[in-house]
């Protein structure tokens, strides 16, 4: 039982943490903030990439449209204080913030 608890705690601490907020010093970055606010708080990203919207495809049984669960947008990556932070920007606004330790 004790080993399972230790493994669970370790797995949880090493997992990516997706959130709608990120504390940056004394300020907070929140989903819905503008990309200018991201740059103001975090500076220039280490890298940027585009996340494409998955194409619609036909469902086999009903013939209806099946859409993928994610949206398009840009992924802005930052390396800071032993963490990698990925901010997803869609239409100029923050939609998701992921943070994990290196």
C-alpha positions, 0 to 999 in steps of 0.5 A: 500500500505504501509503495502504491501511494509513493508511486501515485504521488510521484506520478502526479508531481511529474504530470503536466498541469493544465490550467486556466491560470498561471502565477507570474511573480505577483501577477496572474495570467488567465485564460481569456487574456490577450497575447499582448498580456502573455508577452508582457508577463512572460516575454518572447517565447522560446518557440512557437508552433501552430496547432491545426484544427483536425478535419471533420470526418464522416462517422461510420455508423450514422454518416454524421460529422465527427469533429476532433476535440481540440481547436486550432491556434498557436502554442507558445513555449517558455522555459522558466525556472526549471519549468516548461510552460505552454500557452495556447493562443486562439484568435489572439486570446489565451485558451489554455496554459500547461506547466510542467517541471523539467 
